[in-house]
């Protein structure tokens, strides 16, 4: 499962879609992420597309025009799978046809593509500004992990100062089953949830009450979609795990900390998390990430080695990912004053204790069947540094150390009207920078109770 570099990663290749060649573009020809879009006009249908610069190549349109019809059986298989209103069929057919389609798209979109390809493709380009992005997949199941040891330790300290990291942490990729029905694409407003909370304080017998959360938080996470799944009762060996991963997106796992603190024992998160989870719409494939793979996190001295079913030499050497994640906040007052969003944190996915392959293999290790389009999320991505904290719970020490915005406003947790923006990108000398785009959501006031 060693990442393969080929002509699609060549940094010197440019596209005839000029916006893809701009230095800051998230979507150069080396990226080619897949997503589902709908043109902003009445009656438009959901289509599978690939992002190139500030455009979308409509793959169903390109296919119907014969642009993807080649002698290569794999390309045809993948192109047919794109005639859908979700990425699930493309995810289900596995890695090999997807790689073939990537090579074909690269050939069509590169600057020196044959004029006939170029003319045909330009008829199926849609400006991203003229399209709404939808969820990339119909997600059957969503699982959220807890793979950052820095996040787990910081949060653990707040709740259990004497015993921050529980004894299972270095053995098991901890996770819980999330809620698929409330996954929403970027831009969808998030309603402040109400729930049961108990302000413990000095009186352990105080009654709980029901009302809008007063501790609404974001969590900066990376999501990864299952490609080809496994049958019920079968497992996925760690050495094959990455062949079952389609690609990645940004995830904001909105969390109500006061509801969470009261409900989480003994079974874990429930209503504190299930009210909304936001996704970025473009899925960056594992192929596009090949130049940015990194060694897995170096375990501390004295840490146990992963149990054999979670260990592969290739995973230790290349299972990590050098990907930066950034979270910023824009309050209503900042927006009115024309200010830029304030950056709250920058963290790197290299700092995750568990790799994507380990999470996936562990998930299927009991014979649980993973299906194409299932979403696995990493858990909050935090690092050792205070600037690398992926949620307000950590950043403000549960509200004890508020953050000051450029307007002078303070935040312990999120206020109504606040917009949270996640971004992600990979960069490495000798390669084109690629990005994940953004994942945005603004907070609406709670509904009347
Ligand atoms: Ca989470």
Boltz pocket constraint, residues with backbone or C-beta under 6 A from the ligand:
constraints:
  - pocket:
      binder: B
      contacts: [[A, 144], [A, 145], [A, 219], [A, 221], [A, 253], [A, 379], [A, 380]]
      max_distance: 6.0
